[in-house]
Amino acid sequence: MKRSKKLQLAFLGATPLMLAGCSEPTKSTLIYKDAQSCARDNVVSEEVCNYEYNRALQTHLSTAPRYKYSSDCFSDFELCQTTSSGEYIPTMQGFMLSPNQQSSNRSSFTIIPLYLGSGGSYRTGNYDRLGSSYKQGKVVVNKSATAKPTLKSTTMKRGGFGSRSAARGSWGG
C-alpha cells in the first residue's frame, strides 16, 4: 500500500476521536410531566416531587419567554397561554430536576420548567431541545441545558422588514 493511502486511512480512523472531543458535556437529569409521574417513578419521594413541581410552576411564571403576539408564541411552542398583563407565554408541560452539584444538600435540585416545542420535544425557555415528551425519568441532556434559568424574563420580539419600515413611517417628514 502506498504511503499516501496509509496516511488517509490514519486520518479517517482518527476522525471519530476528534469529533467525540468536540461534543458538549452531558449530565443526567430527571424529567417528568407532573408531580404524579415523578412520584410514580420512585426516584425521589412524593413530597419532594410535589415541592419541586410547585417550585417549577413558580419559576415558570417568572422566567418563561414572553411574547407580544400569540402567533409568535405558537410559532415557537405548541401550547401558549395569556398572562394577566396581556403577554403570551408557553404553557408549562413538564419539569426537569437537575441535581445541584454545588450544594452539600443531596436533595437539592435546579428546577427548570419545560415546554413542548414543535415535533413533541421538550424545550427549555431558552429553546434548548431536551428530547421527546414521551421519555420521562432519568434522561441524559447537554450540560448547558441544565443551567439555572434567570429570574428576569424578557419579551420576545419579532423583527423584519415590516417593523423597520413602520418605524420610519412614524418619524414624519
C-alpha positions, 0 to 999 in steps of 0.5 A, a space after each residue: 500500500 502506498 504511503 499516501 493511502 496509509 496516511 488517509 486511512 490514519 486520518 479517517 480512523 482518527 476522525 471519530 476521536 476528534 469529533 467525540 472531543 468536540 461534543 458538549 458535556 452531558 449530565 443526567 437529569 430527571 424529567 417528568 410531566 407532573 408531580 404524579 409521574 415523578 412520584 410514580 417513578 420512585 426516584 425521589 419521594 412524593 413530597 419532594 416531587 410535589 415541592 419541586 413541581 410547585 417550585 417549577 410552576 413558580 419559576 415558570 411564571 417568572 422566567 418563561 419567554 414572553 411574547 407580544 403576539 400569540 402567533 409568535 408564541 405558537 410559532 415557537 411552542 405548541 401550547 401558549 397561554 395569556 398572562 394577566 398583563 396581556 403577554 403570551 407565554 408557553 404553557 408549562 408541560 413538564 419539569 426537569 430536576 437537575 441535581 445541584 452539584 454545588 450544594 452539600 444538600 443531596 436533595 437539592 435540585 435546579 428546577 427548570 420548567 419545560 415546554 413542548 416545542 414543535 415535533 413533541 420535544 421538550 424545550 427549555 425557555 431558552 429553546 434548548 431541545 431536551 428530547 421527546 415528551 414521551 421519555 420521562 425519568 432519568 434522561 441524559 441532556 447537554 450540560 448547558 441545558 441544565 443551567 439555572 434559568 434567570 429570574 428576569 424574563 424578557 419579551 420576545 420580539 419579532 423583527 423584519 422588514 415590516 417593523 423597520 419600515 413602520 418605524 420610519 413611517 412614524 418619524 414624519 417628514 
